[in-house]
Amino acid sequence: MKVLAIEKEVPGVSQNDYKPHLRAEAQRAWELYQLGIFREIYFDKDAHCAVIIMECDSVDEAKEHLGTLPLVREGLIRFEVMGLEPYSGFSRLFAN
């Protein structure tokens, strides 16, 4: 299933808190991308928060993978996670 994960700021965290972990964060994101778990990854243009499209069997599995990110493990970021399903509204065009 496709899963959408949107990074949310953790109050009280400064930019300097992230710095020691950024290389490891990029490395882990790359590993998850290579495994086909992270399918697309972006930054919100204004807030510079990560927006990730994932491919997992469940939302719980997605949360487990996100939990392996160094910034998540350190409590510096968190994610809002939601399962996605195909849009079914087009069927209204063809229903009798």
GUTI-712556 format. One record per atom (N, C-alpha, C): atom name; residue number from 1; x, y, z. Coordinates in steps of 0.1 Angstrom, whole numbers. Atoms other than C-alpha are relative to their C-alpha. Last residue first. Layout:
N
DRENKE;atom;n;xx;yy;zz
DRENKE;CA;NUM;X;Y;Z
...
END
This chain:
96
DRENKE;atom;n;xx;yy;zz
DRENKE;N;96;13;-3;6
DRENKE;CA;96;-260;44;-141
DRENKE;C;96;-10;5;10
DRENKE;N;95;11;6;-7
DRENKE;CA;95;-224;47;-128
DRENKE;C;95;-13;3;-7
DRENKE;N;94;4;11;8
DRENKE;CA;94;-197;57;-153
DRENKE;C;94;-11;-8;7
DRENKE;N;93;1;-4;14
DRENKE;CA;93;-187;92;-141
DRENKE;C;93;-7;-12;-8
DRENKE;N;92;13;-7;1
DRENKE;CA;92;-194;82;-105
DRENKE;C;92;-2;5;-14
DRENKE;N;91;11;9;2
DRENKE;CA;91;-166;56;-108
DRENKE;C;91;-14;7;-2
DRENKE;N;90;3;1;15
DRENKE;CA;90;-142;84;-112
DRENKE;C;90;-11;-9;-3
DRENKE;N;89;10;-9;4
DRENKE;CA;89;-146;91;-74
DRENKE;C;89;-3;-1;-15
DRENKE;N;88;11;7;6
DRENKE;CA;88;-127;60;-64
DRENKE;C;88;-11;9;-6
DRENKE;N;87;12;-8;1
DRENKE;CA;87;-94;76;-57
DRENKE;C;87;-11;-8;-7
DRENKE;N;86;3;-7;13
DRENKE;CA;86;-68;49;-50
DRENKE;C;86;-13;8;1
DRENKE;N;85;7;9;9
DRENKE;CA;85;-60;42;-14
DRENKE;C;85;-4;7;-12
DRENKE;N;84;7;-6;12
DRENKE;CA;84;-36;60;9
DRENKE;C;84;-6;-12;-7
DRENKE;N;83;1;9;11
DRENKE;CA;83;-24;51;44
DRENKE;C;83;-8;6;-11
DRENKE;N;82;14;4;4
DRENKE;CA;82;-16;80;67
DRENKE;C;82;1;-10;-12
DRENKE;N;81;0;11;10
DRENKE;CA;81;15;89;87
DRENKE;C;81;-14;-4;-3
DRENKE;N;80;14;4;2
DRENKE;CA;80;22;121;106
DRENKE;C;80;-1;-10;-11
DRENKE;N;79;7;1;12
DRENKE;CA;79;59;120;113
DRENKE;C;79;-15;-2;2
DRENKE;N;78;10;10;0
DRENKE;CA;78;82;130;141
DRENKE;C;78;-8;1;-13
DRENKE;N;77;11;-2;10
DRENKE;CA;77;114;150;143
DRENKE;C;77;-10;-12;3
DRENKE;N;76;-2;-13;5
DRENKE;CA;76;142;155;169
DRENKE;C;76;-11;3;-11
DRENKE;N;75;11;-8;-5
DRENKE;CA;75;133;126;191
DRENKE;C;75;0;14;-5
DRENKE;N;74;-5;-10;-9
DRENKE;CA;74;168;110;186
DRENKE;C;74;-11;9;6
DRENKE;N;73;-6;7;-12
DRENKE;CA;73;153;79;170
DRENKE;C;73;4;10;11
DRENKE;N;72;11;5;-8
DRENKE;CA;72;133;102;147
DRENKE;C;72;4;-7;12
DRENKE;N;71;7;-11;-6
DRENKE;CA;71;163;121;136
DRENKE;C;71;-12;-4;8
DRENKE;N;70;-7;-6;-12
DRENKE;CA;70;183;89;132
DRENKE;C;70;-7;12;6
DRENKE;N;69;-7;-12;3
DRENKE;CA;69;157;73;109
DRENKE;C;69;7;6;12
DRENKE;N;68;-14;3;2
DRENKE;CA;68;149;38;120
DRENKE;C;68;8;12;-5
DRENKE;N;67;-6;0;-13
DRENKE;CA;67;115;49;134
DRENKE;C;67;15;-3;-1
DRENKE;N;66;-3;-14;-4
DRENKE;CA;66;104;58;99
DRENKE;C;66;8;0;13
DRENKE;N;65;-11;-5;9
DRENKE;CA;65;107;21;90
DRENKE;C;65;4;14;3
DRENKE;N;64;-12;7;-5
DRENKE;CA;64;86;10;120
DRENKE;C;64;12;5;-8
DRENKE;N;63;-4;-6;-13
DRENKE;CA;63;60;37;112
DRENKE;C;63;13;-6;5
DRENKE;N;62;-5;-13;4
DRENKE;CA;62;57;24;76
DRENKE;C;62;6;7;12
DRENKE;N;61;-13;3;5
DRENKE;CA;61;52;-11;90
DRENKE;C;61;7;13;-4
DRENKE;N;60;-9;4;-11
DRENKE;CA;60;24;2;112
DRENKE;C;60;14;-3;-5
DRENKE;N;59;-4;-13;-6
DRENKE;CA;59;8;20;82
DRENKE;C;59;10;-4;12
DRENKE;N;58;9;-6;-9
DRENKE;CA;58;7;-14;64
DRENKE;C;58;5;13;6
DRENKE;N;57;12;8;-1
DRENKE;CA;57;22;-35;37
DRENKE;C;57;-10;6;9
DRENKE;N;56;0;10;-12
DRENKE;CA;56;46;-8;28
DRENKE;C;56;-12;-8;0
DRENKE;N;55;7;12;4
DRENKE;CA;55;54;15;-2
DRENKE;C;55;2;-10;11
DRENKE;N;54;-6;13;-3
DRENKE;CA;54;63;50;10
DRENKE;C;54;-8;-11;-6
DRENKE;N;53;10;11;5
DRENKE;CA;53;56;85;-3
DRENKE;C;53;7;-13;2
DRENKE;N;52;-4;12;5
DRENKE;CA;52;76;110;19
DRENKE;C;52;-11;-9;-5
DRENKE;N;51;12;7;4
DRENKE;CA;51;72;146;27
DRENKE;C;51;4;-12;-8
DRENKE;N;50;0;11;9
DRENKE;CA;50;101;161;47
DRENKE;C;50;-14;-5;-3
DRENKE;N;49;3;13;-7
DRENKE;CA;49;98;195;63
DRENKE;C;49;-1;-11;-11
DRENKE;N;48;-11;8;1
DRENKE;CA;48;114;226;48
DRENKE;C;48;-1;-13;8
DRENKE;N;47;-3;5;-14
DRENKE;CA;47;85;247;60
DRENKE;C;47;13;-8;0
DRENKE;N;46;0;-11;-10
DRENKE;CA;46;81;268;28
DRENKE;C;46;5;-5;13
DRENKE;N;45;-8;-12;4
DRENKE;CA;45;91;244;0
DRENKE;C;45;1;11;10
DRENKE;N;44;10;-10;2
DRENKE;CA;44;79;212;17
DRENKE;C;44;8;13;-3
DRENKE;N;43;1;-10;-11
DRENKE;CA;43;109;189;12
DRENKE;C;43;-12;10;-3
DRENKE;N;42;0;-15;4
DRENKE;CA;42;105;159;-10
DRENKE;C;42;2;8;13
DRENKE;N;41;-3;-8;-12
DRENKE;CA;41;109;121;-9
DRENKE;C;41;2;14;-5
DRENKE;N;40;-2;-14;4
DRENKE;CA;40;94;96;-34
DRENKE;C;40;3;7;13
DRENKE;N;39;1;-1;15
DRENKE;CA;39;94;58;-33
DRENKE;C;39;2;14;-5
DRENKE;N;38;2;-15;3
DRENKE;CA;38;108;53;2
DRENKE;C;38;-1;0;-15
DRENKE;N;37;9;-4;-10
DRENKE;CA;37;103;15;8
DRENKE;C;37;-3;15;-1
DRENKE;N;36;13;-2;6
DRENKE;CA;36;119;4;-25
DRENKE;C;36;-11;4;11
DRENKE;N;35;8;12;-3
DRENKE;CA;35;150;-10;-7
DRENKE;C;35;-14;1;-6
DRENKE;N;34;-6;11;8
DRENKE;CA;34;172;16;-24
DRENKE;C;34;-8;-13;2
DRENKE;N;33;4;-3;14
DRENKE;CA;33;149;44;-10
DRENKE;C;33;5;-12;-9
DRENKE;N;32;14;3;1
DRENKE;CA;32;152;29;25
DRENKE;C;32;-5;3;-14
DRENKE;N;31;1;14;-2
DRENKE;CA;31;190;29;22
DRENKE;C;31;-15;-4;-2
DRENKE;N;30;-5;6;13
DRENKE;CA;30;190;64;8
DRENKE;C;30;-2;-15;1
DRENKE;N;29;10;-3;10
DRENKE;CA;29;169;76;38
DRENKE;C;29;4;-6;-14
DRENKE;N;28;11;9;-2
DRENKE;CA;28;193;59;61
DRENKE;C;28;-11;2;-10
DRENKE;N;27;-4;14;3
DRENKE;CA;27;223;76;46
DRENKE;C;27;-11;-10;2
DRENKE;N;26;-1;1;15
DRENKE;CA;26;206;110;45
DRENKE;C;26;4;-14;-4
DRENKE;N;25;14;0;5
DRENKE;CA;25;198;106;82
DRENKE;C;25;-1;-2;-15
DRENKE;N;24;6;13;-3
DRENKE;CA;24;233;95;90
DRENKE;C;24;-14;0;-4
DRENKE;N;23;-7;9;9
DRENKE;CA;23;247;127;73
DRENKE;C;23;-6;-14;2
DRENKE;N;22;5;-1;14
DRENKE;CA;22;221;148;91
DRENKE;C;22;7;-9;-10
DRENKE;N;21;7;12;4
DRENKE;CA;21;227;135;127
DRENKE;C;21;-3;1;-15
DRENKE;N;20;-8;12;-2
DRENKE;CA;20;253;159;142
DRENKE;C;20;-6;-13;-7
DRENKE;N;19;-12;0;7
DRENKE;CA;19;235;189;126
DRENKE;C;19;8;-13;2
DRENKE;N;18;0;9;11
DRENKE;CA;18;200;183;139
DRENKE;C;18;14;-3;-6
DRENKE;N;17;2;14;-5
DRENKE;CA;17;204;198;173
DRENKE;C;17;0;-10;-11
DRENKE;N;16;-13;6;-4
DRENKE;CA;16;220;229;158
DRENKE;C;16;-2;-14;5
DRENKE;N;15;-7;5;12
DRENKE;CA;15;187;237;140
DRENKE;C;15;13;-7;4
DRENKE;N;14;-7;-10;7
DRENKE;CA;14;170;239;174
DRENKE;C;14;7;-6;-13
DRENKE;N;13;-11;5;7
DRENKE;CA;13;144;215;189
DRENKE;C;13;6;12;-9
DRENKE;N;12;-12;-2;-8
DRENKE;CA;12;121;231;215
DRENKE;C;12;13;-6;-7
DRENKE;N;11;-3;-13;-7
DRENKE;CA;11;89;219;199
DRENKE;C;11;13;-1;8
DRENKE;N;10;1;3;-14
DRENKE;CA;10;91;188;176
DRENKE;C;10;4;13;7
DRENKE;N;9;-10;-5;-9
DRENKE;CA;9;84;197;140
DRENKE;C;9;-3;-4;15
DRENKE;N;8;5;-10;-8
DRENKE;CA;8;62;175;119
DRENKE;C;8;11;4;10
DRENKE;N;7;-8;-3;-12
DRENKE;CA;7;74;154;90
DRENKE;C;7;-7;12;7
DRENKE;N;6;-3;-14;0
DRENKE;CA;6;47;142;66
DRENKE;C;6;7;3;13
DRENKE;N;5;-6;-4;-13
DRENKE;CA;5;45;105;58
DRENKE;C;5;4;14;-1
DRENKE;N;4;-5;-14;-1
DRENKE;CA;4;21;93;31
DRENKE;C;4;5;3;13
DRENKE;N;3;1;-6;-13
DRENKE;CA;3;17;55;27
DRENKE;C;3;6;14;-2
DRENKE;N;2;-7;-13;0
DRENKE;CA;2;11;36;-5
DRENKE;C;2;-3;6;13
DRENKE;N;1;8;-12;0
DRENKE;CA;1;0;0;0
DRENKE;C;1;9;12;0
END
